[in-house]
């Protein structure tokens, strides 16, 4: 049996759960989030990352998903800053709160050289939307099929303030232009899930979050409706699993693959410690809970030993998103969970590099103009025993 499936309740120090502000259900809690963030930022002096975490590159605008390309460089999705365009009266809007959205073309994809010293723009002027209290969606993730780069565009759609656009998968051409290959807005609207988010915060165009490439196709996770879908390069879309049908509305976010899909969830707001989980989804769509006791999962990654790494965005019994409390955990060969890194600030994505290190999008939401990528040296990267998992973290 896969060791991940032994992971129920095996964390020695269970931790809580988070939710991005565009999904928060009430104005009161959104106001609390803003006030709470200011308080936390004032006390960040104690929130130091663990020694194995180091800066890799900065100057990013809400970095989200990231992948290394076939050229060895790191490609990063950036949500952008939204805009001022409104579609009120033209189409159904996201209700207050978090709506309404105002859209613009400020999202982009950046490329970071393998030494982290050079950041260049691969594609820009892409759909971005900011909601009433400041959270932004835009380019959510990137993935390669061969040498072709694809982007998951979450910021498009009429409900996001951008008439004539849609949430979509984009193909990025060598000259930086993009071509829409799949209309995700239309697919969601014609293929509803059983238990999407209800009431204020329902997203007609979705709030797509993560995307991976497997076997010549793309697979994307959407948290507002809770689904995993396959998108082919010629634009065909097929649902792999309606996660909400068996799990309810859990805010599904991160995805990894090892012959089956693993999907983590962010969870409801306010944060409840230890309430996030990892699902195994077979290619035929069967959904099973295989690991529990996590908090605010926004990233998953598998190493060469097929051990699963879990990115938690906020931990420590904090009821609201809290900088300096993000962690990376590893599920070991027996299902034990080891802490690999700590002290991250509102991380939103994670990937392995060709060097065996983890690369994490830090400050992926929250205060503007603080986005960065950090590099995490992974202890025991070539070991697969419980003593390494338990004792050799954060060295």
N, C-alpha and C positions, 0 to 999 in steps of 0.2 A: 504493500500500500504506500502511496505517496506520503512522505513524512509530513507534508503540509496538513494532511487530513487528521493527524494526531494532535493538532494544535489547539483544540478547544480548551480554554481555561488554563493553559499551561504557562501564561506569563507570570513571572514572579512579582512584577510591579505593574498592575494594570493601570491604564491611562484613559482619558476621556475623548470627546468627539466634537467636530466643528462643522460650520456651514458657511459657504461664501455668502456675502451680503445680498447678492441679487436674488437669493432664494429665501431670505428671511421673511417670516409671515406677518410681522407687525411693525408699525412705525415706532412704537415704544422700544422694542428690542433693537431696532436699527439705530435709534438715538443713543441707546445705551452702549451699542458697539462703538460709536464714534467717541463718546466720552471715555469709555473704558480704554480705547486705544491710546488716547492722549495721556491718560494716567500711566499706562504701561510704558509708553515711549519715554516718559520722564524718568523712569527707573531702569532703563536698559543697561546701566553700567554693570549690573550683576549678571546679565544674560550673555555670557561669553560662550562661543561655540567650543565643543570639545577639541582637544589638541590635533586630532586628525582631520579637521575641517580647515581649509584655506581658501582665500579668494582666488577665483580664476579669471573672471572678466566682469566689468560693470557697464554702466551707462545704458541699461535696458529699461524699457517701459512696460512694466507688468509682464515679466517673462512667465511663460506657462510651459507647455510641453517642449521637449528637446530630444534630438537624435543626432548621432554621429553619421555623417555621410560617407559614401564610398571613397571620397577624397581625404578622409581622416579629419576633416574639420567638423565643428559642432554647429548644428543648425537649431535656432531657437525661435519659437513662436512668441510674439509679443502682442498683448491685447490692445495696446494703444491708449488713446485718451478720449475716445468717443467723439462727439461733435455737437452741432447745434440744430441739425435737421430734425424736424418733427413730422410724423404721419398721423397726428390726431385728426379724426374725422375721415381718414382714408381707409382704415382697416382696424380690426380689434387691437386694443392696446393692452400691454401688461398693466394690471391694476396697481394703484398705489396701496402699499408699497410692495415691491420695489419700483414699479413703473411710475410714470411713463419713461421710456427711453428717448434719448436724443442721439442721433447717429452722425457719423462722419467717416472719413477714410484715413484714419490715423494708425491703423494696425500695420504690422510689418513682420517680415522674417529676417533675422540677422544670422550671419555666419561668423563664427569665432575660430581663429586659427588654432592649430593644435597646441601652440605654446601659450594661448590665451592673450597674446599681446595685440592682436589686430581684430577689430570688429568691423565688418562690412555689411551693407544692406543687400540682401538677395532680392527681395520684393517688398514694395511699400505701397502706400495709398490703398490699403485694403480695408474692408468694412470693420468698423468699431462702433460700439454703442455704450453710452454711460447712462445709468439709471438715476432715479431721483435723488438718491443719497450717495452717489459717487462711485459705486462699483462699476467696473468696465469689463465687457466681453469683446473679443476680437478674434484674432487667430489663436486658436486654442491648442493646436498640436501640429506636428509635422511628421512625415514618414517617407521612406524611400522604397520604391519598387525598382530594383536594379539601380540605374543611375538617374531615375526620374524622381523628382521631389514632388510630394503632394502636401497640401495644407488643409486642415480642418478649420473652416471659417464659421465661427459661432456668432460673429457680430452682425451678419447679414440678416435680412428679413424685414418685412414691413412693420412688424410690431417692435422692431428695434430702431425705428426712426429712419429707415432707409428704403423708400419706395422703389419698387422695381428690382429689389435684390432678394436673396434668400440665404438662409443658412445652407452651407454647401461644402462639398469637397472640391478643391481647386488643384489643377495641375500647374506647377510652376515651370515655365520654360527657361531656357538658358539665358535669354535676354532680360529676365525678370518680369515678363508679362505673365498673367495667369489666365487660365481657361477653366470655367466651371464644368466639371464632369458629372456632378450629381446634385440634384436639388433636394436637400434634406428637409427643408421646410415643407415642401409638398408631400414628401413621403410620410412625415409625422402626421400631417393633417388628414391624410387619407388612410393611415394605418395607426389609429390610436392604440395606446396601451391600456391595460385594464385599470390600473390605479395610479395615474399621474398625480403630480402636485395639484391640489384643489384649492380654489379660492384665490385671493390676491397672491401674486407670485407665479401663477400659471403662465407658462411661456408658449404661445402659439407656434413660435419658430424654434423652440427648444433652447437649451443652453449647453450645447455640445462641448465635451471636455477632453476626451483623450482618443488617440487613434494609433493603431499599430499596423504593420504590414506583415501578412502571413501568406505564403504560397501564391504570390502574384495578385493578391487582393488586399483591400484595406478593411479594417474592422474598427468601428467607432462606438464609443459609449456616450449616452446622453443622460444626464442626471435628473432633469426636471420631469421627464416621462419614465425614466428607468428602463433603458433598453440597450441591447447590443446588436448592431447591424453590420452586415457585410456590404461593401461597395466595391464593384469591379472597376478597372480602369476605363471601361467603356460606358460607365454610368449606371449600371444596374444595381439596385439596392434590394437586399433581402434581409429580413429580420432573422437573427440567430436566436435571440431569446427576449421575451417580454419579462424582464426581471420583476416588474411590479406584480405580475400575476401570481407569483409564489411568495414574494418578500414584502409586498406593499411598497409604499413610497419611501425608499431608503437613501435617495440621493447617490446613485451609483456614479463612480468617477473614474478610477484608474483601471488599467488593463494590462495583463501580461499573458504570454502563451508558451506552453511547452508540449503541445499536442492536445491540450485542453486550454481553455481560457480561464484566467483568474481575474476576478473583478472585485475591487474594494469599494467601500462606500464612505461617504462623508458623514451622513447622519443628519438628524434633525437638530434644530436650535431651540433653546440653549444647549450647550455641549453637555453630554452625559458621559462620564468617564467609562471607558471600556465598552462602549456600545457599538462600535464599528466592527465589521467582519469582512472576511474574504470568502467569496463564492467561487466554486469551480463550475464552469459551464462547458459542457461537451460541445463538439462541433454540431451535433444534432439538436442542441438547445436545452438539454437537461440541466437544471440548476440545483446545486447542492451547497450548503454551508460547510466549509472545511476548516475555518479558523475564526476564532472569536476573541474578544477581549482587547481589541485595538481601539484607537481613537482618531477621528478626523483623517481618514485615509485619503491622500491626494496623489499617491504615486505607488506603483509596483514595478519591480524589476527582478529578473532571474539571472543568477551568475552562471558560470560554466558548469557548475555542479548541480544546476537546477534548484538551488536554494532560493527561496523567495525573500526579497527585501521589501519592506513596507515603510512608506513615508508617511509620518503622522505630522500634521500641520500645527496642531496645538495640543499640548498635554499638561498634566499637572493639576487636574481638577479645576482648571479655569473655565468659567461658564461661557466666555466669549473668546474670539480669536486673540491670541496673545503672542506677540513677538518674543523670540528667544526661547520658546518652549518646544519647537519642532524637533522631531527625532527620526532617525532611521533605525529600524529593527530588522533582524534576520531570523528567519525560521530555520533551525538547524535540522540535522539528519533525523533526530528523534522527535521533532516537533517542538523542542525547546526554543524559546525566543531570547535572543541576545540583543542588547543595545549596541549599535554600531557607531552612532554619532548622535550628538545632542546640541542644544543651543541654537538651532536654526530659527530663522525669523520668517514666518508665514510662507513656508515653501509650497510650491505648487506643481512641481514635476521632477522626475528623476530618471536617469538613464546610465547605463554602464558605458565607459569609454574603452577603446581598444587596449588601454594600459591596465585594465582591471579595476580602475578607480570609479567611484560614483560621481556623477555630476548632477547638481541639484539647482533648480531655479529658486532663488531666495528673494524675499520681498516680492512675491508674485501678485500680491494684492496689498491693500492697506495704503499707507502714505505714498504719494506719487514720487517718481524720479529716484527711487532707491533700488531698482531692480538689478540683480546681479546673479552670476553663476558661481557657486562654490564647488570645490573639489574635495571629495572625501576619500582618504586612504582607507581601504577596506582591510581590517585585520583578519588574519586567518583566511585570506582569499583562496588559497590553494589547499586548505584543510577542510575536512568534512567529518569532524567529530565533535562530540558535545563539550569536551574540555575547551576546545577553541571557542565554540559558540558561547560558553558561559564565562570564560575567563580572559579572553584575549581581545576584548572590545576597547575601542577608543585609545589604543596605544599610539 
